[in-house]
Amino acid sequence: MSQATKLSASALKYYFEQEEVAKPRGKTLIVQGTPGVWLEFLECDTPDVLCYLANENAQWQQAGVAPQQDFDEKYDLIVHFATKFATENLTSLGKFSQQLNPNGRWISVVPNKMGASRLKKDIKKLFNEVETCSKSKCRIFDTSSAVDVPLARKWASLGKTKAIKDTDFLTVPGIFSAEKIDKGSLLLAEILKKESFYGTGADLGAAYGFLSKAVLDTPRHRIREVVLYELDKRALDCAKLNLDDHDKALFQWCDVTAGTYHERKFDWVVMNPPFHEAQDQSFELGKTFIREAARILKPGGGLYLVANLHLPYEELIRHEFRSQKLLGEENGFKCIFARA
């Protein structure tokens, strides 16, 4: 669980404990977020939960709730866990506010460092009156006032799948590098096109399939299959669209840090791993990806990795792999090849 998610869950708990705060009740939808003690304050049957991330999906399953990726029903209460992506927040506000029953209640929670000030302005545009509260380094916005329906429809339309400018890659708000292709991925893709690939490969943290497509679009490669492992279901759905002309691509919705599964070891792995989670600067997230790559590769298999120049991965790679070499540096990124 990210630090931001922990803060949001803690803030809701403290907020609901206040005597002056009306108890949340009625048919409830939870937009993203994770289960926690705050759920005990909901006066409702089992809530509906909208969840895109595999790790959060697992937590909800353990709590006895089966999340989905979409709901069309009406609700008395919607609890919205905001993210750091402004367009994603607008999309959620626009879409789900239209699913409130008359006099339905909307609650948003967002860590201060993830755009609380911006979200406050947006919520006040959408609802007539909003109560705000600060708890656990978060802001909570609580309202039961009328929704500006034309504005809600406009914001909901921002969530449509669309191509990144000047490319054919389809994305949606809230996924990694949704507005433009990451410079690190661009650098690694150019290197991958010059390499020779065969057999079975994996793309760890595949996002919308940019690196896998760079490999599969190179005709000289003798590839049996490539498995794309991705945390975000929305990104994986985009990858399926972006690779719909490749029958060798397989797709797995999973949390790489919890381990991946395949019936055999891989000949090669490509990845542009995440290097932090919220405010965590331990770099452990990226290191976990490297360890997983070492675990799933055949002896002699190769890892192609791109990372920010400042990230201290070389020592770990020396420990986990037989050899490594620098393939290139550009625009603050480095590409490394490691042999298992």
N, C-alpha and C positions, 0 to 999 in steps of 0.2 A: 504494500500500500504506500503510495507517495505521501510525502510530508503535507502537500496541499490537501489531499483527500482526508488525512487525519485531522488537519486543522478544521476543515469544513464540517466533519462529523462531530468534532468536539464543540464547535460553535453552535450547532443545532441543539445538542444536548443541553448546553447552558441556557440557550434561548428558551427552549420549551420548559425548563425548570422554573422560569420566572412566573410568579403568580398572576401578574397583569397580562400575560400572553394567553390568548384564547387557545384552548386545547385543539390540536389539529384533528379533524374528524371527517368522516364521509368516504366515499369511493375515492381512492388515492392512486395517483401516478407518480413514480419517482423517476426523474430523468437523470440517468447516469448516477455517479456516486457509489458508495459502498454501504453495506449494512453496519449497524453499530447500536450502541445503547440508545441513541436518539429514536430508534424505531419503537421503543417501548412507550413512547408518548403518543403514538398515533392511535386514535380511537377508530379503528376500521378493521375490516377483514384483511386477508392477505393482500398487500398492495400490488398493483402492476408495476413492473420495473423495466425501464428501457435501458439497455446495456449494450455497448459496442466493444468493450475491451474484454479479452479472454480471461485475464486475471480477475477482473471484477465479476465476470460471469461466474467463475468458480466460487468466489466468496458468497454470492447470492445463492448459488445452488446449495452450498453448505448450510446456509441459513434457512433452507427449505422453500426458497422462492425460485421459480423458473423464469428468468428474464427473457425478453424478446427484443427485436430491433425496431418494432413499430406497433402503434396502437391507434385505433380509429374511434375509440369510445369517448364519452363525455365524463368529466370528473368533478367532484366537489373540491378536491385539493390536489395541487401539483407542487411537488418539491423538486426544485431544479438546482443541480450542482453545476455551477458555471465552470468554464474552462478558461485557459489563457488565450484562446482564439476568439477574437472579437466577432468575426463573421459567423462562427459556429454558434456563439451565444445569441446573436440576432436571429439566426435561423430557428433555434430552439424557442426563443421568446415568441417569435411570430407564429410558428406552427402550433405549439402546444397551448398557447394562450387561447387559441380558437377552440380548444377542446374543454375549456372550463364551462361548467354549468352556470346558469344565471346566479350571480352572487357567489360564484366559486372563488376559492382562495388560492393565491399564487405566492410561493415562498422561494426566493433565490438565495443561495449562499455562495460567496466567492472570497478566497483569500485576498488580503489587501494587495499583495505583490503580483496578483494575476489579473489586475484591471478592475478593481472594485469601484474606483471613481468613474471609469468609463461606463460600467454596467449600471451604476446608479442613474446616470443621465439617460441611458437607453430605456430603462424601466419606467422612468418618470415620463418619457415620451409616449410609452405604450399604455400606461394606466393613469387614471385621473389623480389618484392619491396613493402614496406609498409610505409605509412606516419603515424606518431604518434602525438598525441596531448594530453595535460593534461588539464582537465576542471572539476570543481566541485568535486574534490577528486576522479576523474575517469581518465582512459586512454581510448582514442579513437584510433582505428586502421582503416585506410582507404586505400584501394588498388583497383586497376583495372588491376593488372598484372596477368600473366598466373598462373594457378593452377597446382601444382604437382599432376596429376591425380592418379598415383599409390599410393601415400601417402594418398590422399583423400579417396580412396577406402578402404585402410587399416584402417584408423580412423573411417570411417562410419561403418565398420563391428563390432566395439567395442560396438555399440548400440543394438546388438542382445540380445534377451531375453535369459538368462542363469541361471542355478542353482547356489546358493551360495555354496561355497566349503563345502563338507561333509554334505550337506542337499539336500532336494528335493524342496526347496523354490525357485521359479523363480522370478528374478528381472531384472531391466534394469538400466543403469546409470542415476543418477540424482534424484532418489527417495530415501526416508529415509532408511538408513541402507542397502544400496544395496549390499555392499561388504561382510558384515557379520551381523549376527543377533545381535541387540542391547542387551547389558548386562541387562539393566533394563527390557526389554521385556522377556528375558530368565527367570529372577527371578520371574516375575509376572506369567508367563506361568506355572511354577512348582506349584505355589500356586493355580492357577485356576483349575489345574487337580485334586486337592484334595477337592475342594469345590463341592457343589451340585447346579446345575442350572436347572431352569424350565421356562416355558412360553416364553416370548419374550424379547430379549436383544438387546443392541446396542453396537457397537464398534466405538468410536469416534476417528477420526484420525487413521483409520484402517491400513494405509499403504498397504503392500502386504498380509495382512490377517493372520499374525502370531498368534496374540492373539485369534482371532475367531477360527482358526483351533485348537488351544490348547483346547478350550472349546468343539467344535463340535466333536473332535476325542475321547473325553471321553465318552464311551458308556452308562454309567449309567445316564447321564443327560437326563431330560425330557424337551427338548427344542422344542418350536413351530417354532421359527425363530430367526435369528440374523441379524440385519441390519448393514452393514458396511458403515460408512460415511467417505469419503476421499476427500481431496482437489485436489490431483494430479491424473489426469485421467490415467496416465501410471501406477501408483501404483495400482489403482483400477482394471485395466485390468489384472495385475499380480495376484491380489487377486482372481479374477474369475478363473484363471488357477490353482492357489494353492488350491482352494476350489471346484474344478469342480466335486468332488465326494460327495458334500453335497448339497442336494436340499433345505435345510432350510436356506441357506445364500442368503440375498438380498443385492444389491449394489446401493449406492447413491453417485453420484459425486456432492459434495457440499462443501461450506465453513462453517465449524462448527461455526465459530465466528459470522456468519450472521444468525445463527439459523438453526435447523434441523426440518424436518417434518415427522410425522408418524401418522397414524389414531388413535393410542391409546398410552397411557403411557407405559413405559417399566418396566419390573420386575427387570432388572439389566443392568448395564453399565460397560464395561471394557475400559480402555484407558491408553495409554502412551503418554500424551499430549506434544506438543512442548512447550518449556519454554522460547524461545526467538525468535525474528524475526530480522535477520541481527544483528545490534549492540544494539538492544533494550534490556536493562537489567531491565525493570520494572516488568517482569514476568507476565504482563497482559494477554499475549496470553494463558498461561496455566491456569490462573485464569478464563478466559472466558470459557474454556472447562469445568471447575468444575461447574461454574454457569449453563451452558447448561445441564450438567448431572443432576443437581438438578431440573431443570425445567422439564425434560422429564421423570423423574422417578415417578412411582406410590408411594403413601405413604407406607412406609415400604420397598420400593425397595432398592437395594444395589449397591453401586459404588465400583469397584475395580480399584485402581489407583497406578501406579508406577511413581516415580519422583526421581530426584537427591536429595541426602540428604540435600543439602543446601537450597533447594527451600522452601520458607515460606508459604506453603499452609494450614497449620493446622488451623490458625485463620479463614481463609475464610471458611474452611470446617465446623468449629464449628458454623459459622453464617448461613450456607446454609443447614446443615444437623442436624438431631437429635442426632446422636452419631458417633463416629469414633474410630477405633483401629488400632494399628500398627500390620501388619501381618508378617513383616520380613524386615531385613536390610542385604545388602551384596553388595560388590564391588562398594560402593559409592551410592547405590540406596536404597530407602525405598518403601515398599508396604503398602498402607493404604486401609482399608475398611470403608466406611461411609454408614450409614443408613438414608434414606430420611424420 
